[in-house]
């Protein structure tokens, strides 16, 4: 128990001193931002969407899974990414960023397990610039506009899961959305050639976000060879409150219901396959946006395979491969944007008792592509998670 507490404290210290930096996609410039999934390294490597994964118990999208694994548990996840983009205007470049998409703990009580997690929800960090000509003093002069949107929205989730018999579990979690966004626009006149050039000016505005969610789910083991799970997430409106010095108005955004379904099947000792799907219809949010944006429903599927018989120096070293594909809710152009990802990874069991991993590291690397009518992104994304369990 002491080792569990020391590792947990260390993990949360890391999360407090580490702040996300840089953008992870330009698609977060449209609409509300880019949805961020709270997944660990194992789920990422397997292309899993966070549900129905045998052996995982602290994924917010699968609240019942913790009830199948009633052991004190903690997890922390780090995730850097590198993106190359091409725009139809001819502009291209690269961006990068890092985040901690998931931190969570679970502890048994009242014949079940309580969970507490802090997870990412929407990434809204974005930078851009444009050059334009203005008629100043009777002649055409070039100026530069610099725009930056810096912020994110996370979710604090408190849940409880309880086993039903020996092969099933029910769970729920209540979440609170919170975050803030700072938007800054600067017009740079430094390129003007005539004397007494105008000074650059800057304007900024800030909004804070709040909202609530409720997730309920079930999971069941079919003997020792399969697990099935399903969950539904309801979200109330996401409210954006402008600061006192912001000229913009308060806003409210309709969030969709999210439906998840997943399964894991053991085909042979040391060989498991997994499949999962998630669907959410964002169409109702279109009327809440203040800029023309293509909004649609997201239908994502993921499949993967895990080979768990590999080991190194007597330690388990499972190998994982996955693929996922689906649609993005927002697009910068007129058509629907899509995303497809190939992934691979491995795990390292540092300490294990029977089938329970008391300490382990999971790593994944993903190669993906996002495509829309005006913007294409190719990206690498790495995910590393630390998991500890024990009394």
PyMOL commands that set and color helices and strands:
alter all, ss='L'
color gray80, all
select helices_A, chain A and resi 2-17+26-29+41-45+65-68+283-288
alter helices_A, ss='H'
color red, helices_A
select strands_A, chain A and resi 34-35+73-87+92-109+112-123+126-136+139-164+168-188+201-222+226-235+238-242+251-253+258-268+271-281+294-295+297-307+311-312+315-316+319-327+330-331+338-353+356-371+375-389
alter strands_A, ss='S'
color yellow, strands_A
deselect
rebuild
show_as cartoon
